[in-house]
């Protein structure tokens, strides 16, 4: 017996298979809701963990010899804790960024992996910019209040060079003989200005000779001792400024390392959260 083929069966068998429309071009590769949520989590956990570390005394240095921890030990502990805080906060925030985004359909798995990595990195970037802006405004406000009572030798704001210059200018006019010292605020302020300018541009021989004469006249010491005192004060002031600059550069270097680790952690954690999000089956 022959098989009867209707016209409907003929057109159904010869028609082209239905193609699912690719909606990739209509969907954004950035899940901003998940990114902003993950960034808030990173900021919150970072501040909480920093407060926890300060509460346990990881940043505390004892001023008394033989008590507490040394400055180098405190610096090492602070750096380690800063890196640990960055890893924990970015891991939680990055994971939530990947887990909370919507599922991308009809997209290759490599593209999904790239998007999750990018979303985790964006969450870290948003958290870093928000934290930097918040901390910068708070630091500016606090420094403005502090500088109201701390003016430089020229009446302007206190700078990094004028702070050690003020102390070493005071040491120049100390005298071991009672009654031999005559304090002159104008001369001391001038000496402070010379030292502050010398720390930035170098003390000229003329200024150094002038300071030595003023020190010898007001402390009663010999001219050679005054020359030696001025030279020692300039050398110690320069050493103090150099130590402060080295400490700042050391801290900024480790801050860069911790931020780099945080960016990698947030990006990697977002891929883990995104992979688990895609494996969730609807009920």
The 8 nearest C-alpha neighbors of each residue, nearest first, counted from 0:
[[1, 2, 3, 4, 5, 8, 9, 6],
 [2, 0, 3, 4, 5, 8, 9, 6],
 [1, 3, 4, 0, 5, 8, 9, 6],
 [2, 4, 1, 5, 0, 8, 6, 9],
 [5, 3, 2, 8, 6, 9, 7, 1],
 [4, 6, 8, 7, 9, 3, 10, 2],
 [5, 7, 9, 8, 10, 4, 11, 3],
 [6, 8, 5, 10, 9, 11, 4, 12],
 [9, 7, 11, 5, 6, 10, 12, 4],
 [10, 8, 6, 12, 7, 11, 13, 5],
 [9, 11, 13, 7, 12, 8, 14, 6],
 [10, 12, 8, 14, 9, 13, 7, 6],
 [13, 11, 9, 10, 14, 8, 15, 7],
 [14, 12, 10, 11, 9, 15, 8, 16],
 [13, 15, 11, 10, 12, 16, 9, 17],
 [16, 14, 17, 13, 12, 11, 18, 10],
 [17, 15, 18, 14, 13, 11, 12, 19],
 [16, 18, 15, 19, 14, 20, 11, 13],
 [19, 17, 20, 16, 15, 21, 105, 14],
 [18, 20, 21, 17, 105, 22, 16, 104],
 [19, 21, 22, 18, 105, 23, 17, 24],
 [22, 20, 23, 19, 105, 24, 106, 25],
 [21, 23, 25, 24, 20, 26, 105, 104],
 [24, 22, 25, 26, 21, 106, 105, 104],
 [23, 25, 22, 26, 21, 27, 28, 106],
 [24, 26, 22, 23, 27, 21, 28, 20],
 [27, 25, 23, 24, 28, 22, 103, 29],
 [28, 26, 29, 25, 30, 24, 23, 31],
 [27, 29, 114, 26, 30, 118, 103, 111],
 [30, 28, 27, 31, 118, 114, 34, 117],
 [31, 29, 33, 32, 100, 34, 28, 118],
 [32, 30, 34, 33, 29, 35, 118, 36],
 [31, 33, 35, 34, 30, 36, 100, 99],
 [32, 34, 96, 36, 31, 100, 99, 30],
 [33, 35, 122, 31, 37, 96, 36, 32],
 [36, 34, 38, 32, 37, 33, 31, 39],
 [37, 35, 33, 39, 38, 34, 32, 40],
 [36, 38, 92, 96, 40, 34, 35, 39],
 [39, 37, 126, 122, 35, 41, 40, 36],
 [38, 40, 42, 36, 41, 37, 43, 35],
 [39, 41, 37, 43, 92, 38, 42, 44],
 [40, 42, 88, 92, 38, 44, 39, 89],
 [43, 41, 39, 45, 40, 44, 126, 38],
 [42, 44, 40, 46, 45, 41, 39, 47],
 [45, 43, 47, 88, 41, 46, 42, 48],
 [44, 46, 42, 48, 43, 47, 88, 41],
 [47, 45, 49, 43, 44, 48, 50, 42],
 [48, 46, 44, 50, 49, 45, 43, 51],
 [49, 47, 51, 45, 50, 46, 44, 84],
 [48, 50, 52, 46, 51, 47, 45, 53],
 [49, 51, 53, 47, 48, 52, 54, 46],
 [52, 50, 48, 54, 49, 53, 47, 55],
 [51, 53, 49, 55, 54, 50, 57, 48],
 [52, 54, 56, 50, 51, 55, 57, 58],
 [53, 55, 51, 52, 56, 50, 57, 49],
 [56, 54, 52, 53, 57, 51, 58, 50],
 [57, 55, 59, 53, 58, 54, 52, 60],
 [56, 58, 52, 55, 59, 53, 77, 76],
 [59, 57, 56, 77, 73, 53, 60, 76],
 [60, 58, 56, 57, 61, 73, 53, 68],
 [61, 59, 68, 70, 69, 73, 62, 67],
 [60, 62, 67, 63, 66, 68, 59, 69],
 [63, 61, 60, 64, 66, 67, 69, 68],
 [64, 62, 61, 66, 65, 67, 60, 68],
 [63, 65, 66, 62, 61, 67, 69, 68],
 [64, 66, 63, 67, 68, 61, 69, 62],
 [67, 65, 64, 63, 61, 68, 62, 69],
 [66, 68, 61, 60, 65, 69, 63, 64],
 [69, 67, 60, 61, 72, 73, 66, 70],
 [68, 70, 72, 71, 73, 60, 67, 61],
 [69, 71, 73, 72, 60, 74, 68, 61],
 [70, 72, 74, 73, 69, 75, 68, 76],
 [73, 71, 75, 69, 74, 70, 76, 68],
 [72, 74, 70, 76, 71, 75, 58, 77],
 [73, 75, 71, 77, 72, 76, 70, 78],
 [74, 76, 72, 78, 77, 73, 71, 79],
 [75, 77, 73, 79, 78, 74, 80, 57],
 [76, 78, 74, 80, 75, 79, 58, 81],
 [77, 79, 81, 75, 80, 76, 74, 82],
 [80, 78, 76, 82, 81, 77, 83, 75],
 [79, 81, 83, 77, 82, 78, 84, 76],
 [80, 82, 78, 84, 79, 83, 77, 85],
 [81, 83, 257, 85, 79, 80, 84, 86],
 [84, 82, 80, 86, 85, 81, 87, 79],
 [85, 83, 81, 87, 82, 86, 80, 88],
 [84, 86, 82, 261, 88, 83, 87, 89],
 [85, 87, 83, 89, 261, 84, 88, 90],
 [88, 86, 90, 84, 89, 85, 83, 91],
 [87, 89, 41, 44, 85, 91, 90, 45],
 [90, 88, 265, 92, 86, 91, 41, 87],
 [89, 91, 87, 93, 265, 268, 88, 92],
 [92, 90, 94, 88, 89, 93, 95, 87],
 [91, 93, 37, 41, 89, 40, 95, 94],
 [94, 92, 265, 269, 119, 268, 96, 90],
 [95, 93, 269, 268, 272, 91, 97, 96],
 [94, 96, 98, 92, 97, 93, 37, 99],
 [97, 95, 33, 37, 93, 94, 34, 99],
 [96, 98, 273, 269, 272, 94, 95, 99],
 [97, 99, 272, 95, 273, 276, 96, 100],
 [100, 98, 33, 96, 97, 95, 101, 276],
 [101, 99, 33, 30, 97, 98, 96, 102],
 [100, 102, 103, 99, 30, 276, 98, 33],
 [101, 103, 277, 104, 100, 276, 273, 111],
 [102, 104, 106, 101, 105, 111, 23, 26],
 [105, 103, 106, 102, 23, 22, 107, 21],
 [104, 106, 21, 107, 103, 23, 22, 20],
 [107, 105, 104, 103, 108, 110, 111, 23],
 [106, 108, 110, 109, 111, 105, 104, 112],
 [107, 109, 111, 110, 112, 106, 113, 105],
 [110, 108, 112, 111, 107, 113, 106, 114],
 [109, 111, 113, 107, 112, 108, 114, 106],
 [110, 112, 108, 114, 109, 113, 115, 107],
 [113, 111, 109, 115, 110, 114, 270, 108],
 [114, 112, 110, 116, 111, 115, 117, 109],
 [115, 113, 117, 111, 116, 112, 118, 28],
 [114, 116, 270, 118, 112, 117, 113, 269],
 [115, 117, 266, 113, 119, 114, 118, 270],
 [116, 118, 114, 120, 115, 119, 121, 113],
 [119, 117, 121, 115, 120, 116, 114, 34],
 [120, 118, 266, 93, 269, 265, 122, 116],
 [119, 121, 266, 117, 123, 118, 122, 262],
 [122, 120, 124, 118, 123, 119, 125, 117],
 [123, 121, 38, 34, 119, 125, 120, 124],
 [122, 124, 120, 126, 121, 125, 262, 38],
 [125, 123, 121, 127, 126, 122, 128, 120],
 [124, 126, 122, 128, 127, 123, 38, 121],
 [127, 125, 38, 123, 129, 124, 128, 42],
 [126, 128, 124, 130, 125, 129, 131, 123],
 [129, 127, 131, 125, 130, 126, 132, 124],
 [128, 130, 126, 132, 131, 127, 125, 133],
 [131, 129, 133, 127, 132, 128, 134, 126],
 [132, 130, 128, 134, 133, 129, 135, 127],
 [133, 131, 135, 129, 130, 134, 128, 136],
 [134, 132, 130, 136, 131, 135, 129, 137],
 [133, 135, 137, 131, 136, 132, 138, 130],
 [136, 134, 138, 132, 137, 133, 131, 139],
 [135, 137, 139, 133, 138, 134, 140, 132],
 [136, 138, 134, 140, 139, 135, 141, 133],
 [139, 137, 135, 141, 140, 136, 142, 134],
 [138, 140, 136, 142, 137, 141, 143, 135],
 [139, 141, 143, 137, 138, 142, 136, 144],
 [142, 140, 138, 144, 143, 139, 137, 145],
 [143, 141, 145, 139, 144, 140, 138, 146],
 [144, 142, 140, 146, 141, 145, 139, 147],
 [145, 143, 141, 142, 147, 146, 140, 148],
 [144, 146, 142, 143, 147, 148, 141, 149],
 [145, 147, 149, 143, 148, 144, 142, 156],
 [148, 146, 144, 145, 149, 143, 150, 156],
 [147, 149, 146, 145, 150, 144, 156, 143],
 [150, 148, 146, 147, 157, 145, 151, 156],
 [151, 149, 156, 157, 154, 155, 148, 146],
 [150, 152, 157, 155, 156, 154, 153, 161],
 [151, 153, 154, 192, 188, 191, 150, 161],
 [154, 152, 151, 155, 192, 150, 188, 156],
 [153, 155, 151, 150, 152, 156, 157, 149],
 [156, 154, 151, 150, 153, 157, 152, 158],
 [155, 157, 150, 151, 158, 146, 154, 149],
 [156, 158, 151, 150, 161, 149, 155, 162],
 [159, 157, 161, 160, 156, 162, 151, 150],
 [160, 158, 162, 161, 157, 240, 163, 243],
 [159, 161, 195, 158, 162, 163, 198, 164],
 [160, 162, 164, 195, 158, 163, 159, 165],
 [161, 163, 164, 160, 165, 159, 158, 157],
 [164, 162, 166, 165, 161, 236, 160, 167],
 [165, 163, 161, 167, 195, 162, 194, 166],
 [164, 166, 168, 163, 191, 162, 167, 161],
 [165, 167, 169, 163, 168, 164, 170, 162],
 [168, 166, 170, 164, 169, 165, 232, 163],
 [167, 169, 191, 165, 171, 166, 170, 164],
 [170, 168, 167, 166, 171, 172, 165, 173],
 [169, 171, 167, 168, 173, 172, 166, 232],
 [170, 172, 168, 169, 173, 214, 167, 228],
 [173, 171, 170, 214, 169, 218, 174, 217],
 [172, 174, 170, 171, 218, 175, 169, 180],
 [173, 175, 218, 176, 180, 172, 179, 177],
 [174, 176, 177, 173, 218, 179, 180, 219],
 [175, 177, 174, 179, 178, 180, 219, 218],
 [178, 176, 179, 175, 180, 174, 218, 181],
 [177, 179, 180, 176, 181, 174, 218, 175],
 [178, 180, 177, 176, 218, 219, 181, 174],
 [181, 179, 218, 217, 178, 174, 182, 177],
 [180, 182, 217, 183, 179, 218, 178, 172],
 [181, 183, 180, 184, 217, 172, 187, 186],
 [182, 184, 186, 185, 187, 181, 188, 217],
 [185, 183, 187, 186, 188, 182, 189, 181],
 [184, 186, 188, 183, 187, 189, 190, 182],
 [187, 185, 189, 183, 188, 184, 190, 213],
 [188, 186, 190, 184, 189, 185, 191, 183],
 [189, 187, 191, 185, 190, 186, 184, 152],
 [188, 190, 186, 192, 187, 191, 185, 193],
 [191, 189, 187, 193, 192, 188, 168, 186],
 [192, 190, 188, 168, 194, 189, 193, 165],
 [191, 193, 195, 189, 190, 194, 152, 196],
 [194, 192, 190, 196, 191, 195, 197, 189],
 [193, 195, 197, 191, 196, 192, 164, 198],
 [196, 194, 161, 192, 164, 198, 160, 197],
 [195, 197, 193, 199, 194, 198, 200, 192],
 [196, 198, 201, 202, 194, 200, 199, 195],
 [199, 197, 195, 196, 201, 200, 237, 194],
 [198, 200, 197, 196, 201, 195, 160, 202],
 [199, 201, 197, 198, 196, 202, 195, 203],
 [202, 200, 197, 198, 199, 203, 196, 194],
 [203, 201, 197, 206, 207, 204, 200, 194],
 [204, 202, 206, 205, 207, 201, 197, 208],
 [203, 205, 207, 206, 208, 202, 209, 201],
 [204, 206, 208, 203, 207, 209, 202, 210],
 [207, 205, 209, 203, 208, 204, 210, 202],
 [206, 208, 204, 210, 209, 205, 211, 203],
 [209, 207, 211, 205, 210, 206, 204, 212],
 [208, 210, 206, 212, 207, 211, 205, 213],
 [211, 209, 213, 207, 208, 212, 214, 206],
 [210, 212, 225, 226, 208, 214, 209, 213],
 [213, 211, 215, 209, 210, 214, 216, 208],
 [214, 212, 210, 216, 211, 215, 217, 209],
 [213, 215, 211, 217, 212, 216, 172, 218],
 [214, 216, 220, 212, 225, 219, 213, 218],
 [217, 215, 213, 214, 219, 218, 212, 220],
 [218, 216, 180, 214, 181, 215, 219, 213],
 [217, 219, 180, 174, 215, 220, 179, 214],
 [218, 220, 215, 217, 216, 179, 221, 180],
 [221, 219, 215, 218, 224, 225, 222, 216],
 [222, 220, 224, 223, 215, 225, 219, 226],
 [221, 223, 225, 224, 215, 226, 220, 211],
 [222, 224, 226, 225, 221, 227, 220, 211],
 [225, 223, 227, 221, 226, 222, 228, 220],
 [224, 226, 211, 222, 228, 223, 227, 215],
 [227, 225, 223, 211, 229, 224, 228, 222],
 [226, 228, 224, 230, 225, 229, 231, 223],
 [229, 227, 225, 231, 230, 226, 224, 232],
 [228, 230, 232, 226, 231, 227, 211, 225],
 [229, 231, 227, 233, 228, 232, 226, 234],
 [232, 230, 234, 228, 233, 229, 235, 227],
 [231, 233, 229, 235, 230, 234, 167, 236],
 [232, 234, 236, 230, 231, 235, 237, 229],
 [235, 233, 231, 237, 232, 236, 238, 230],
 [236, 234, 238, 232, 237, 233, 231, 239],
 [237, 235, 239, 233, 238, 234, 163, 232],
 [236, 238, 240, 234, 235, 239, 241, 198],
 [237, 239, 235, 241, 236, 240, 242, 234],
 [238, 240, 236, 242, 237, 241, 235, 243],
 [239, 241, 243, 237, 242, 238, 244, 236],
 [242, 240, 238, 244, 243, 239, 237, 245],
 [243, 241, 245, 239, 244, 240, 238, 246],
 [242, 244, 240, 246, 241, 245, 247, 239],
 [245, 243, 241, 247, 246, 242, 248, 240],
 [246, 244, 248, 242, 247, 243, 249, 241],
 [245, 247, 249, 243, 244, 248, 242, 250],
 [246, 248, 244, 250, 245, 249, 251, 243],
 [247, 249, 245, 251, 250, 246, 252, 244],
 [250, 248, 246, 252, 247, 251, 245, 253],
 [249, 251, 247, 253, 252, 248, 254, 246],
 [252, 250, 254, 248, 253, 249, 247, 255],
 [253, 251, 255, 249, 254, 250, 248, 256],
 [254, 252, 256, 255, 250, 251, 257, 249],
 [253, 255, 251, 257, 252, 256, 250, 258],
 [254, 256, 258, 252, 253, 257, 259, 251],
 [257, 255, 253, 259, 254, 258, 260, 252],
 [258, 256, 82, 260, 254, 259, 255, 261],
 [259, 257, 261, 255, 260, 256, 254, 262],
 [258, 260, 256, 262, 261, 257, 255, 263],
 [261, 259, 257, 263, 258, 262, 264, 256],
 [260, 262, 258, 264, 85, 259, 263, 86],
 [261, 263, 259, 265, 260, 264, 120, 123],
 [264, 262, 266, 260, 261, 265, 267, 259],
 [263, 265, 261, 267, 266, 262, 90, 268],
 [264, 266, 93, 89, 119, 268, 90, 262],
 [267, 265, 119, 116, 120, 263, 269, 264],
 [268, 266, 264, 270, 269, 265, 263, 116],
 [267, 269, 94, 93, 271, 265, 270, 90],
 [268, 270, 97, 93, 94, 119, 272, 266],
 [271, 269, 273, 115, 267, 268, 272, 116],
 [272, 270, 268, 274, 269, 273, 275, 94],
 [271, 273, 98, 97, 94, 269, 275, 270],
 [272, 274, 97, 276, 98, 270, 275, 271],
 [275, 273, 271, 277, 276, 272, 270, 278],
 [274, 276, 278, 272, 273, 277, 271, 279],
 [277, 275, 273, 98, 274, 278, 279, 272],
 [278, 276, 274, 275, 279, 273, 102, 280],
 [279, 277, 275, 276, 280, 274, 273, 281],
 [280, 278, 277, 276, 275, 281, 274, 282],
 [279, 281, 278, 282, 277, 276, 275, 102],
 [282, 280, 279, 278, 277, 276, 102, 275],
 [281, 280, 279, 278, 277, 276, 102, 275]]
